[in-house]
């Protein structure tokens, strides 16, 4: 799990403070504690900032880290729901490559049938770099056993 750092948490607190004058001024201890709490779900900064704005669009009470993560997870889920299967698979491949992991999806000719050209090109480039090994029918049968 990637930890949210103090400066990122301070940005989230500053966003809340810009909307809510009752928010305490963030200091190192507050930012560190918020960072540790916000790290549980590994939300990107843009999602956390959007969660702060969404909270204050409907609430008058002061925001807490649990509000940021609860709303942020809903935002992330909604964004994921809008992706096509091909876009989701391409994102998974990019994330795997970025993290140095083995691919989380296995792709064969049947899976590529009907995929957009840009997705096919991405998969082909990753396969060329030996990050993705398309499965053969034999490999699929062996995986089922």
URRAKA-V711940 format. One record per backbone hydrogen bond with DSSP energy under -1.0 kcal/mol. NH is the residue of the N-H (numbers start at 1). CO is the residue of the C=O. E is the energy in kcal/mol with one decimal. If there is no record, write none. Layout:
# URRAKA-V711940
nh=NH co=CO e=E
nh=NH co=CO e=E
This chain:
# URRAKA-V711940
nh=9 co=5 e=-2.3
nh=10 co=6 e=-2.6
nh=11 co=7 e=-1.7
nh=12 co=8 e=-1.8
nh=13 co=9 e=-2.6
nh=14 co=10 e=-2.6
nh=15 co=11 e=-2.2
nh=16 co=12 e=-2.1
nh=17 co=13 e=-2.7
nh=18 co=14 e=-2.0
nh=20 co=16 e=-3.2
nh=23 co=20 e=-1.7
nh=31 co=27 e=-2.7
nh=32 co=28 e=-2.4
nh=33 co=29 e=-2.2
nh=34 co=30 e=-2.8
nh=35 co=31 e=-2.5
nh=36 co=32 e=-2.1
nh=37 co=33 e=-1.9
nh=38 co=34 e=-3.3
nh=39 co=35 e=-1.3
nh=40 co=37 e=-1.1
nh=48 co=44 e=-2.0
nh=49 co=45 e=-2.7
nh=50 co=46 e=-1.9
nh=51 co=47 e=-2.2
nh=52 co=48 e=-1.9
nh=53 co=49 e=-2.0
nh=54 co=50 e=-2.6
nh=55 co=51 e=-2.5
nh=56 co=52 e=-2.2
nh=57 co=53 e=-1.0
nh=58 co=55 e=-1.2
nh=59 co=55 e=-1.9
nh=68 co=64 e=-1.7
nh=69 co=65 e=-2.5
nh=70 co=66 e=-2.4
nh=71 co=67 e=-2.6
nh=72 co=68 e=-2.5
nh=73 co=69 e=-2.2
nh=74 co=70 e=-1.4
nh=75 co=71 e=-2.3
nh=76 co=72 e=-2.7
nh=77 co=73 e=-2.4
nh=78 co=74 e=-2.6
nh=79 co=75 e=-2.4
nh=80 co=76 e=-2.2
nh=81 co=77 e=-2.4
nh=82 co=78 e=-1.0
nh=83 co=80 e=-1.1
nh=88 co=84 e=-2.5
nh=89 co=85 e=-2.5
nh=90 co=86 e=-2.4
nh=91 co=87 e=-2.4
nh=92 co=88 e=-2.4
nh=93 co=89 e=-2.2
nh=94 co=90 e=-2.3
nh=95 co=91 e=-2.7
nh=96 co=92 e=-2.6
nh=97 co=93 e=-2.6
nh=98 co=94 e=-2.7
nh=99 co=95 e=-2.1
nh=101 co=96 e=-3.0
nh=112 co=108 e=-1.4
nh=115 co=112 e=-2.4
nh=120 co=116 e=-2.3
nh=121 co=117 e=-2.7
nh=122 co=118 e=-2.1
nh=123 co=119 e=-2.7
nh=124 co=120 e=-2.6
nh=125 co=121 e=-2.5
nh=126 co=122 e=-2.4
nh=127 co=123 e=-2.7
nh=128 co=124 e=-2.4
nh=129 co=125 e=-1.4
nh=130 co=127 e=-1.7
nh=131 co=126 e=-2.6
nh=135 co=107 e=-1.1
nh=140 co=136 e=-2.1
nh=141 co=137 e=-2.2
nh=142 co=138 e=-2.3
nh=143 co=139 e=-2.1
nh=144 co=140 e=-1.4
